[in-house]
């Protein structure tokens, strides 16, 4: 694996019970990259992400995030931040209270210091002054931003994003892409995102892996723009160029 890799995956097999979803996955993520996990629906992208953040235990293999087994981090202060697909904000709490949750759980900061951190994190994602708003009072794009603010509350060096643009209108999606790029560039964070949104992939991802359900593994890796323009694998070309697979020939004419 790479010398400066912050995420290392070797021989990873994932699935449920006797069902193997992906086998023998191996890749690393260098520090500071925006790394995308790609593939068609049902191929295992979000399941792989759940393993990377320690919510699932692999069937075989090894993975490490910042040198630690993420599953062993459960119950302790997380070394990374996570934005779940829906944003996962608690609807009965204000945005400020949502962002404050990790600070209450994992730091000894007092109320004044916590409030200062909350204001700073919300301002970082363009939500300055929204501390007292409830999730129901803001747009979908703003909910994603608030989710990122909460994910960054403990100043992680790695940020995981599960389908960050899902459900957003095109303008909100572009604004979220810009925010991810700004945070990556200004803070030097390593960002790992699961997505199938091609505009986002080409705009923000510096490298990627592509999973394939049929192959039960990785079928491509590298710069997504280079894969789009130069891959020899028809599955990869179809994905990046939004091309449907050829329809099978059904039946036949009478002789």
Secondary structure by P-SEA (a helix, b strand, c coil): ccccccbbbcccccccccccccccccccccccccccccccccccaaaaaaaaaccccccbbbbbccccccccccccccccccccccccccccccaaaaaaccccccccccaaaaaaaaaaaaaaaccccccccccccccaaaaaaaaaaaaacccccbbbbccccccccaaaaaaaaaaaaaaaaaabbbbbbbcccaaaaacccccbbbbbcccccccccccaaaaacccccaaaaaaaacccccccccccccc
